[in-house]
Amino acid sequence: MENIVIFGATGNIGAYLTDYLKNKLDVNKYHILALGRKNTSFFKTQGIDYIRLDVTNESDFEKLPLENVHAVINTVGLLPAYSKNTDPFSYISVNIEGGVRILEYARKSKADRVIYTQTWADQGGYWGKETVLSPKMPRKLIYTGDHAFYAITKAMIVETMEHYKQEYGIKNFVFRLPNVYMYHPDVYYYVDGKKKLTAYRYMIEKAIKGEPIEMWGDQDAFKDILYIKDLCQMIYKSLFTDVPGGTYNAGTGIKTTLREQIEGIIDVFSPADHKSTIIEMPDKDGFTSFVMDIENARDDLGYNPEYSYKKYLLDYKKERELKRFDGLWTA
C-alpha cells in the first residue's frame, strides 16, 4: 500500500483535502497520513491516521514512514491573512525551512511526486493590467505590502522544487491559488495587521438575516470563483497523471460578476419571505477583475470544474449547516 502524506492537514485547505481524498482514494491501494501541529483526535474519528508534526522541528520528521511513499502534499504556509503581527523570520522558519524539510523528506522517502499550494501573489504585478492570468506568465512579484515577503518565501520553495525535480527526478505540481472559497466559522482576516471582514462570508451572514447588502464599486467587475472542492479535485487528479509536473492555475476559467455574486448569495441564503436587498455604492472601492486560464490543468490533469457559482453556494450552505470541521478549527 502506498502512502499519500498530507502536510498541513489541520488547516483550512488541508482539512477539506484530507476528507476529499478519504472518499476518493482506493483504500486497498492508498493510505492517507495526515500531519499537522494541533493535538487533535478529529482525524481518528474519521478513520484517518494522524501524526502531530511541526515542520519547524526537524526531529518530528523522524516519525514519518520512509517506504512506499507515492506523494507528498504540502499545504503548509504562514499567511499574512491569518497573522496579526508576523516578523520575516517566522515566514522563513515555516515557509522556507519547513518547506525544504518537506522536500528533503520526499527525497529520502523516494516519493514519486510533490504537490504544493502556491499563492497567486507571485503574479501580483499583473493585477489590474491583465484580466486573464496564464500559468505561462513569468513570476511578477509586488515587493511592497503585507503579502510581499510571504510571496517571496513561497516562490523560493517553487524554485527549490524545480531543483529537486531536475536533481532527483521528483515530479512537482504547483497550484497557484487565488482566494479559495469555502465554509469556515471565522469571518475575519488580516490586512497589514488590521482585522477585516471576509467579504463573501459577511454577505452570506447578512443574507441569512435578510439584511441589505452593499455592492461596492463596479457591478460588472468579475472574479474567478474557485470552490475548495474543485481545488481538491485538481490535487486529486495530480496524484495520478503521468506528466512530470508543472505550474497550474487553480480556478474555473469562468467570470462571475459582482452583481451575479451578490444576487446568487441572496437567492440561496435569504429567507423566501424576507429577501435581502442590494444597495448600490459605485463610489466605494471595488476589486480588480481577473479570471484564471486553466487550459494546461485540463490538458495535463483532466481537470474539469464541477462547481458552478450556484452549485458552490448550495454546497457551502450544506457545509455551514453540518459544521463538519468546526471541532478541528475552533479547538
C-alpha positions as semicolon CSV with decimal commas, in nm:
position;residue;x (nm);y (nm);z (nm)
1;M;0,000;0,000;0,000
2;E;0,131;0,343;-0,097
3;N;0,125;0,644;0,132
4;I;-0,024;0,983;0,050
5;V;0,133;1,217;0,306
6;I;-0,052;1,545;0,368
7;F;0,134;1,822;0,547
8;G;-0,095;2,091;0,690
9;A;-0,399;1,864;0,722
10;T;-0,540;2,069;1,011
11;G;-0,553;2,389;0,806
12;N;-0,844;2,523;0,603
13;I;-0,743;2,365;0,273
14;G;-0,580;2,063;0,436
15;A;-0,894;1,957;0,623
16;Y;-1,114;1,964;0,314
17;L;-0,846;1,794;0,105
18;T;-0,791;1,512;0,354
19;D;-1,165;1,448;0,368
20;Y;-1,193;1,459;-0,013
21;L;-0,910;1,209;-0,062
22;K;-1,054;0,978;0,204
23;N;-1,367;0,950;-0,008
24;K;-1,193;0,924;-0,346
25;L;-0,887;0,703;-0,298
26;D;-0,892;0,325;-0,325
27;V;-0,831;0,220;0,036
28;N;-0,685;-0,109;-0,085
29;K;-0,406;0,075;-0,268
30;Y;-0,352;0,403;-0,087
31;H;-0,308;0,503;0,275
32;I;-0,365;0,863;0,387
33;L;-0,133;1,001;0,652
34;A;-0,249;1,339;0,784
35;L;0,000;1,571;0,953
36;G;-0,048;1,892;1,150
37;R;0,060;2,089;1,453
38;K;-0,262;2,050;1,652
39;N;-0,314;1,798;1,927
40;T;-0,644;1,663;1,797
41;S;-0,845;1,342;1,783
42;F;-1,050;1,473;1,488
43;F;-0,888;1,254;1,223
44;K;-0,907;0,941;1,436
45;T;-1,284;0,981;1,446
46;Q;-1,276;0,997;1,065
47;G;-1,075;0,677;1,034
48;I;-0,764;0,864;0,915
49;D;-0,418;0,815;1,061
50;Y;-0,279;1,139;1,205
51;I;0,063;1,238;1,336
52;R;0,124;1,561;1,521
53;L;0,414;1,729;1,344
54;D;0,565;2,077;1,335
55;V;0,757;2,146;1,012
56;T;0,989;2,380;1,205
57;N;1,104;2,087;1,419
58;E;1,345;1,864;1,230
59;S;1,319;1,576;1,476
60;D;0,942;1,547;1,415
61;F;1,015;1,414;1,065
62;E;1,163;1,101;1,223
63;K;0,804;0,993;1,297
64;L;0,726;0,953;0,925
65;P;0,749;0,644;0,702
66;L;1,037;0,624;0,454
67;E;0,895;0,348;0,236
68;N;0,608;0,323;-0,011
69;V;0,550;0,698;-0,033
70;H;0,369;0,786;-0,354
71;A;0,303;1,155;-0,296
72;V;0,388;1,432;-0,054
73;I;0,136;1,718;-0,041
74;N;0,247;2,047;0,113
75;T;-0,041;2,278;0,211
76;V;0,161;2,436;0,494
77;G;0,210;2,810;0,494
78;L;0,230;3,101;0,732
79;L;-0,009;3,355;0,576
80;P;-0,043;3,728;0,641
81;A;-0,422;3,688;0,625
82;Y;-0,412;3,488;0,950
83;S;-0,130;3,673;1,122
84;K;-0,172;4,000;1,311
85;N;0,197;4,057;1,376
86;T;0,437;3,835;1,186
87;D;0,809;3,904;1,152
88;P;1,006;3,791;0,845
89;F;1,190;3,523;1,041
90;S;0,862;3,343;1,111
91;Y;0,796;3,322;0,737
92;I;1,146;3,189;0,685
93;S;1,106;2,930;0,960
94;V;0,770;2,794;0,841
95;N;0,756;2,858;0,467
96;I;1,120;2,816;0,368
97;E;1,288;2,595;0,627
98;G;0,971;2,390;0,676
99;G;0,919;2,368;0,300
100;V;1,274;2,245;0,241
101;R;1,239;1,987;0,519
102;I;0,930;1,857;0,342
103;L;1,122;1,832;0,015
104;E;1,405;1,653;0,193
105;Y;1,153;1,410;0,335
106;A;1,021;1,349;-0,017
107;R;1,376;1,282;-0,138
108;K;1,464;1,048;0,148
109;S;1,138;0,855;0,116
110;K;1,176;0,832;-0,264
111;A;0,835;0,990;-0,318
112;D;0,719;0,991;-0,679
113;R;0,583;1,347;-0,663
114;V;0,542;1,659;-0,451
115;I;0,230;1,878;-0,467
116;Y;0,242;2,238;-0,345
117;T;-0,020;2,507;-0,285
118;Q;0,138;2,831;-0,406
119;T;-0,002;3,184;-0,381
120;W;-0,120;3,374;-0,685
121;A;0,056;3,677;-0,534
122;D;0,360;3,569;-0,736
123;Q;0,170;3,722;-1,030
124;G;0,075;4,035;-0,838
125;G;0,249;4,259;-1,090
126;Y;-0,017;4,167;-1,348
127;W;-0,316;4,260;-1,130
128;G;-0,509;4,547;-1,280
129;K;-0,317;4,514;-1,608
130;E;-0,415;4,166;-1,729
131;T;-0,762;4,025;-1,667
132;V;-0,672;3,674;-1,789
133;L;-0,390;3,521;-1,585
134;S;-0,198;3,248;-1,765
135;P;0,014;2,986;-1,589
136;K;0,278;3,061;-1,854
137;M;0,323;3,421;-1,738
138;P;0,661;3,470;-1,569
139;R;0,660;3,543;-1,199
140;K;0,598;3,913;-1,130
141;L;0,605;3,988;-0,760
142;I;0,497;4,304;-0,583
143;Y;0,770;4,400;-0,337
144;T;0,560;4,613;-0,102
145;G;0,268;4,535;0,127
146;D;0,192;4,260;0,375
147;H;0,199;3,985;0,109
148;A;0,542;4,074;-0,031
149;F;0,772;3,867;0,189
150;Y;0,516;3,588;0,214
151;A;0,511;3,560;-0,166
152;I;0,891;3,569;-0,179
153;T;0,920;3,276;0,062
154;K;0,661;3,074;-0,129
155;A;0,837;3,146;-0,459
156;M;1,163;3,014;-0,317
157;I;1,001;2,676;-0,250
158;V;0,869;2,664;-0,607
159;E;1,223;2,718;-0,735
160;T;1,358;2,461;-0,490
161;M;1,102;2,209;-0,612
162;E;1,236;2,255;-0,963
163;H;1,584;2,183;-0,830
164;Y;1,462;1,862;-0,666
165;K;1,288;1,766;-0,987
166;Q;1,598;1,810;-1,200
167;E;1,844;1,678;-0,943
168;Y;1,645;1,386;-0,800
169;G;1,366;1,321;-1,050
170;I;1,079;1,409;-0,815
171;K;0,774;1,521;-1,010
172;N;0,648;1,861;-0,896
173;F;0,296;2,002;-0,918
174;V;0,248;2,365;-0,820
175;F;-0,104;2,504;-0,784
176;R;-0,127;2,881;-0,796
177;L;-0,420;2,974;-0,570
178;P;-0,635;3,288;-0,572
179;N;-0,885;3,319;-0,289
180;V;-1,033;2,974;-0,228
181;Y;-1,399;2,991;-0,129
182;M;-1,517;2,759;0,148
183;Y;-1,727;2,744;0,459
184;H;-1,528;2,839;0,769
185;P;-1,665;2,964;1,102
186;D;-1,427;3,263;1,111
187;V;-1,548;3,565;0,910
188;Y;-1,233;3,771;0,970
189;Y;-0,883;3,800;0,822
190;Y;-0,594;4,046;0,847
191;V;-0,468;4,309;0,605
192;D;-0,148;4,486;0,711
193;G;-0,214;4,362;1,065
194;K;-0,566;4,505;1,078
195;K;-0,867;4,280;1,128
196;K;-1,119;4,288;0,843
197;L;-1,433;4,100;0,747
198;T;-1,410;3,833;0,478
199;A;-1,649;3,992;0,229
200;Y;-1,828;3,686;0,091
201;R;-1,878;3,521;0,431
202;Y;-2,001;3,850;0,571
203;M;-2,250;3,893;0,284
204;I;-2,374;3,537;0,333
205;E;-2,441;3,606;0,702
206;K;-2,624;3,929;0,607
207;A;-2,834;3,741;0,350
208;I;-2,932;3,475;0,606
209;K;-3,072;3,754;0,823
210;G;-3,245;3,917;0,525
211;E;-3,044;4,236;0,578
212;P;-2,949;4,477;0,297
213;I;-2,617;4,409;0,125
214;E;-2,395;4,688;-0,005
215;M;-2,248;4,644;-0,353
216;W;-1,922;4,837;-0,369
217;G;-1,763;4,953;-0,693
218;D;-1,832;4,833;-1,045
219;Q;-2,117;4,583;-1,058
220;D;-1,964;4,433;-1,374
221;A;-1,623;4,369;-1,217
222;F;-1,561;3,994;-1,219
223;K;-1,372;3,722;-1,038
224;D;-1,289;3,359;-1,092
225;I;-1,471;3,194;-0,801
226;L;-1,282;2,879;-0,701
227;Y;-1,461;2,649;-0,457
228;I;-1,248;2,436;-0,227
229;K;-1,382;2,109;-0,367
230;D;-1,271;2,197;-0,720
231;L;-0,923;2,264;-0,583
232;C;-0,938;1,924;-0,413
233;Q;-1,031;1,769;-0,749
234;M;-0,725;1,928;-0,913
235;I;-0,494;1,798;-0,644
236;Y;-0,653;1,453;-0,653
237;K;-0,601;1,429;-1,029
238;S;-0,239;1,541;-0,999
239;L;-0,176;1,231;-0,787
240;F;-0,213;1,000;-1,085
241;T;-0,131;1,189;-1,405
242;D;0,172;1,069;-1,600
243;V;0,310;1,417;-1,678
244;P;0,624;1,522;-1,488
245;G;0,452;1,818;-1,326
246;G;0,419;2,189;-1,384
247;T;0,255;2,507;-1,261
248;Y;-0,123;2,521;-1,278
249;N;-0,370;2,798;-1,213
250;A;-0,633;2,691;-0,965
251;G;-0,964;2,825;-1,088
252;T;-1,266;2,765;-1,308
253;G;-1,193;2,985;-1,610
254;I;-1,538;3,143;-1,558
255;K;-1,606;3,513;-1,496
256;T;-1,862;3,583;-1,224
257;T;-1,956;3,949;-1,190
258;L;-2,004;4,127;-0,860
259;R;-2,378;4,157;-0,921
260;E;-2,402;3,787;-1,003
261;Q;-2,214;3,706;-0,683
262;I;-2,447;3,907;-0,460
263;E;-2,766;3,803;-0,636
264;G;-2,661;3,439;-0,604
265;I;-2,597;3,479;-0,231
266;I;-2,940;3,636;-0,181
267;D;-3,110;3,367;-0,388
268;V;-2,953;3,080;-0,192
269;F;-2,935;3,218;0,161
270;S;-3,207;3,479;0,214
271;P;-3,543;3,368;0,359
272;A;-3,810;3,343;0,087
273;D;-4,032;3,591;0,269
274;H;-3,757;3,833;0,366
275;K;-3,503;3,868;0,086
276;S;-3,202;4,094;0,123
277;T;-3,192;4,399;-0,100
278;I;-2,887;4,536;-0,278
279;I;-2,764;4,886;-0,203
280;E;-2,554;5,008;-0,494
281;M;-2,244;5,202;-0,387
282;P;-2,041;5,255;-0,709
283;D;-1,818;5,519;-0,550
284;K;-1,680;5,275;-0,291
285;D;-1,360;5,079;-0,358
286;G;-1,425;4,764;-0,558
287;F;-1,188;4,488;-0,665
288;T;-0,965;4,410;-0,961
289;S;-1,116;4,182;-1,225
290;F;-0,943;3,855;-1,312
291;V;-1,005;3,507;-1,446
292;M;-0,769;3,210;-1,441
293;D;-0,650;3,035;-1,756
294;I;-0,681;2,665;-1,666
295;E;-0,613;2,504;-2,004
296;N;-0,296;2,320;-1,901
297;A;-0,481;2,178;-1,598
298;R;-0,748;2,048;-1,834
299;D;-0,487;1,901;-2,070
300;D;-0,240;1,757;-1,817
301;L;-0,468;1,658;-1,532
302;G;-0,805;1,601;-1,695
303;Y;-0,945;1,868;-1,465
304;N;-1,295;1,998;-1,533
305;P;-1,456;2,232;-1,277
306;E;-1,756;2,068;-1,114
307;Y;-1,890;2,360;-0,914
308;S;-2,072;2,640;-1,090
309;Y;-2,119;2,952;-0,880
310;K;-2,471;2,848;-0,777
311;K;-2,367;2,491;-0,701
312;Y;-2,082;2,620;-0,484
313;L;-2,323;2,835;-0,283
314;L;-2,560;2,543;-0,229
315;D;-2,275;2,321;-0,110
316;Y;-2,141;2,599;0,113
317;K;-2,488;2,620;0,268
318;K;-2,481;2,247;0,339
319;E;-2,131;2,264;0,491
320;R;-2,236;2,560;0,703
321;E;-2,524;2,357;0,843
322;L;-2,312;2,044;0,903
323;K;-2,012;2,229;1,052
324;R;-1,803;1,918;0,990
325;F;-1,464;2,076;1,063
326;D;-1,560;2,328;1,331
327;G;-1,433;2,098;1,605
328;L;-1,095;2,086;1,437
329;W;-1,062;2,456;1,361
330;T;-1,203;2,605;1,680
331;A;-1,046;2,362;1,929
